């Protein structure tokens, strides 16, 4: 087993015995223990009482964090003509059609969010095996297949976070940076938890939100008190 560094050991020591904290206490603990040389992301993990192998238990959605993510989001848009011009004017990083498809097929994926106008979906559909596993496939349910490309680009750039439950019933996402003010981080955490809670699928039985944890990119995690996280 690799020997832990002094910083890692100290960070883990600060978390020993700390469980079911309020959102504010967890945020303060994470901020105080973060010691990386870069601005770490504060990450949330939610364990849900669902089995996403069943269609009526799939959880996915989108939430605009009130204080943004602190991350620069690179946006690609599949569009032609005036809609392509609209995307560029809104700040899209990459705009194209078949040429963009070929770039992606070559293995060059230099974006974090992919948006498409409905008429472009036959082209985008050929990229399902590439974009799907990376959770980059445009989807009307989360507003990334739309004629209003301006609003979609601005939302992606302004702190919108997509979420989708993984096979084990867990949702992961970044909800801000360690450098954020404690209050802003707490607001982001609660906004995310609220959005996931509202996305409860019809097939979910019993306890839906089982556990919520926070961590920083390089730090250990801590569980949250569910009442504090959900505002109940």
C-alpha positions in Angstrom: 0.0 0.0 0.0 1.3 3.4 -0.9 2.3 5.7 2.0 -0.1 8.6 2.4 1.4 12.1 2.4 1.2 14.4 5.4 -1.6 16.6 3.7 -3.7 13.5 2.9 -3.3 12.1 6.3 -4.2 15.4 8.0 -7.2 15.7 5.7 -8.5 12.3 6.5 -7.9 12.8 10.2 -10.2 15.9 10.1 -13.0 13.8 8.6 -12.7 10.9 11.1 -16.0 10.4 12.9 -17.7 13.1 11.0 -21.0 11.9 9.4 -24.5 13.2 8.7 -23.3 16.8 8.8 -25.4 19.8 7.9 -24.7 21.2 4.4 -22.9 24.2 6.0 -20.7 22.1 8.3 -19.8 19.8 5.5 -18.9 22.6 3.2 -16.7 24.3 5.9 -15.0 21.0 6.6 -14.2 20.4 2.9 -13.0 23.9 2.3 -10.7 23.7 5.4 -9.2 20.4 4.4 -8.6 21.2 0.7 -4.9 21.5 0.1 -4.3 20.9 -3.6 -2.4 23.5 -5.6 -5.4 24.1 -7.9 -9.0 25.2 -7.2 -10.7 21.9 -6.4 -14.2 21.1 -7.5 -16.7 20.3 -4.8 -18.5 17.1 -5.9 -21.8 15.7 -4.8 -22.8 12.0 -4.9 -26.4 10.9 -4.3 -27.3 7.3 -3.7 -30.8 6.7 -4.9 -33.3 3.9 -4.4 -33.7 3.2 -8.1 -32.6 0.6 -10.6 -31.9 2.4 -13.8 -32.1 -0.8 -15.8 -35.8 -0.3 -15.7 -37.1 2.5 -17.9 -39.6 3.7 -15.2 -36.7 4.1 -12.7 -34.4 6.2 -14.9 -33.4 9.5 -13.4 -32.1 12.3 -15.6 -32.5 16.1 -15.7 -30.9 19.4 -15.7 -30.5 22.2 -13.0 -29.1 25.7 -13.2 -27.0 26.2 -10.1 -27.8 29.6 -8.6 -24.1 30.5 -8.3 -22.7 28.7 -11.3 -20.2 25.8 -11.3 -16.9 27.8 -11.5 -16.1 25.8 -14.6 -15.5 27.0 -18.1 -17.9 24.9 -20.2 -17.0 24.3 -23.9 -20.1 24.0 -26.0 -20.5 22.4 -29.5 -23.6 23.0 -31.6 -24.9 21.1 -34.5 -26.7 23.6 -36.7 -26.9 25.1 -40.1 -27.6 28.6 -41.6 -29.1 31.2 -39.3 -29.2 28.8 -36.4 -25.4 28.3 -36.7 -24.9 32.0 -36.7 -27.1 32.3 -33.6 -25.1 29.7 -31.8 -21.8 31.5 -32.7 -23.2 34.8 -31.5 -24.3 33.2 -28.2 -20.8 32.1 -27.5 -20.7 28.5 -28.7 -17.1 27.2 -29.0 -17.6 24.9 -32.0 -20.4 25.0 -34.6 -20.9 22.7 -37.5 -22.8 20.0 -39.3 -21.3 17.0 -41.2 -17.9 18.5 -40.7 -18.3 18.5 -37.0 -19.6 14.9 -37.2 -16.4 13.9 -39.0 -14.2 15.7 -36.5 -15.9 13.8 -33.6 -15.6 10.5 -35.5 -11.9 11.1 -35.9 -11.7 11.1 -32.1 -11.4 14.8 -31.5 -13.9 15.8 -28.8 -13.0 19.2 -27.5 -16.3 20.2 -25.8 -18.2 19.5 -22.6 -21.8 20.0 -23.8 -23.4 19.2 -27.2 -26.5 21.0 -28.5 -28.3 20.3 -31.7 -31.3 21.7 -33.6 -33.9 19.0 -34.3 -33.2 18.8 -38.0 -29.6 17.9 -37.3 -30.4 14.8 -35.3 -30.1 12.4 -38.2 -26.5 13.5 -38.4 -25.9 13.5 -34.7 -27.6 10.1 -34.4 -24.6 8.5 -36.2 -22.5 9.5 -33.2 -24.5 7.7 -30.6 -21.8 5.2 -29.8 -19.3 7.9 -29.3 -21.3 10.6 -27.5 -23.7 8.4 -25.6 -21.1 6.8 -23.2 -19.7 10.2 -22.5 -23.2 11.6 -21.6 -22.8 14.1 -24.4 -25.6 13.0 -26.7 -28.1 15.8 -27.2 -31.5 15.1 -25.7 -34.8 17.1 -25.8 -35.5 16.1 -22.2 -32.7 18.2 -20.9 -33.0 21.0 -23.5 -30.1 20.1 -25.7 -32.2 19.4 -28.8 -33.8 22.7 -29.4 -34.5 25.4 -31.9 -33.6 28.0 -29.3 -29.9 27.4 -29.5 -29.1 30.9 -28.1 -30.8 30.0 -24.8 -29.3 26.5 -24.7 -25.8 27.9 -25.2 -26.2 30.6 -22.6 -27.6 28.1 -20.1 -24.7 25.7 -20.6 -22.2 28.6 -20.2 -24.1 30.0 -17.1 -24.0 27.1 -14.7 -26.4 24.5 -16.0 -25.6 21.0 -14.8 -27.0 17.8 -16.4 -27.4 14.7 -14.3 -28.1 11.1 -15.1 -28.2 8.1 -12.7 -25.5 5.5 -13.2 -26.0 1.7 -13.1 -25.5 1.5 -9.3 -28.2 4.1 -8.7 -25.7 6.9 -8.0 -25.6 10.4 -9.4 -22.3 12.4 -9.4 -21.8 16.1 -10.3 -19.7 19.1 -9.6 -21.5 21.8 -7.6 -18.9 24.6 -7.4 -15.3 25.2 -6.5 -13.5 25.2 -3.1 -12.9 28.9 -3.6 -16.6 29.6 -3.5 -18.1 31.3 -0.5 -19.6 28.8 2.0 -23.1 30.2 1.5 -22.9 30.0 -2.3 -21.8 26.4 -2.1 -24.6 25.5 0.3 -27.1 27.1 -2.1 -25.7 25.1 -5.0 -25.8 21.8 -3.1 -29.5 22.3 -2.1 -30.5 23.4 -5.6 -28.9 20.2 -7.0 -30.5 17.9 -4.4 -33.9 19.6 -5.0 -33.7 19.1 -8.7 -32.8 15.4 -8.3 -35.6 15.0 -5.8 -38.1 16.5 -8.1 -36.9 14.1 -10.9 -38.1 11.1 -8.9 -39.4 8.6 -11.5 -42.7 6.9 -11.3 -41.2 3.4 -10.7 -39.2 4.5 -7.6 -40.4 2.6 -4.5 -39.7 3.3 -0.8 -36.9 5.7 0.1 -35.8 7.6 -3.0 -32.8 9.6 -1.7 -30.8 7.2 0.5 -27.5 9.1 1.0 -25.9 12.4 0.0 -22.1 12.9 0.2 -19.8 15.8 -0.5 -16.1 15.8 -1.3 -13.5 17.9 -3.0 -11.6 16.6 -6.0 -8.6 15.4 -4.0 -10.2 15.0 -0.6 -12.2 12.4 1.4 -16.0 12.5 1.4 -18.5 13.2 4.2 -22.2 12.3 4.4 -24.9 14.9 4.8 -27.9 15.0 7.0 -30.7 14.4 4.6 -33.0 16.9 6.2 -30.4 19.6 5.9 -29.7 18.7 2.3 -33.3 18.6 1.2 -34.4 21.6 3.3 -37.0 19.5 5.1 
